[in-house]
Each structure stands twice: as structure tokens, then as C-alpha cells.
């Protein structure tokens, strides 16, 4: 069991090192670890820092996460326009969840004027 714990610690240290060196995938993972409190104390402020870095470095999972964080407005001030910006970035990379979220946002008129045609376009994209 001690060997397993040491292996896990080494893996976590590797993720933190890679994240600190600008690896967008590692930054996303470190964000999740801080958000969930696994491998690091639960700390949303730290998680948001890593999600933001990762999203700015083009990680579509982080871009989706940023969109959801701003859409939900539970841990940050709700900002539908900022949410839309992140969803668009992730959707442009083919992220179906982001495409679906854009369909919802356009359909409900959140962060943008309501537009059923645009909503349908994004829902169709998410189905492919």
C-alpha cells in the first residue's frame, strides 16, 4: 500500500510540474484536482486559476468548464457573455457539450439575443 501511495504522489507531482510549465492538459487536471479536493486541498480559487490558464492555452475541456462556471454563477458572478465566449472557443474545436450549451444559450437568449435558428444550428452540430 505504501508503494501505491508513493506512486500516486509522484504522479500528482508530475501533473503539478507539467501544469507549472504550461502544459494545458496538466493545467486542466490540476484544476479538477483542486476543484474536487483530490490530490490537493479543495480550493476553488486555485482551481479557477488552473482552468483559466488551461482554457487560455486552448484546452477545450477547460474552455467548456469556464463556460459552465460563468453560466451557473455559483462560485463566480454569473456572466452569460463570458460564458458564451468560452463555449464558442470550445465549440470551435468540436466540443459537443459546448455546442449543446450554445444551443441552450441562443434558445433561451442568455448572453445573446434569443435566436431559434442559431440555437437549432448548434443543437444540430452537437448531434454530429
Secondary structure, DSSP 8 states (H G I E B T S, - for coil): -HHHHHHHHHHHHHHHHHHHTT-HHHHHHHHHHHHHTSSS---HHHHHHHHHHHHHTT-HHHHHHHHHHHHH-SSS---HHHHHHHHHHHHHTT-HHHHHHHHHHHHHTSSS---HHHHHHHHHHHH-
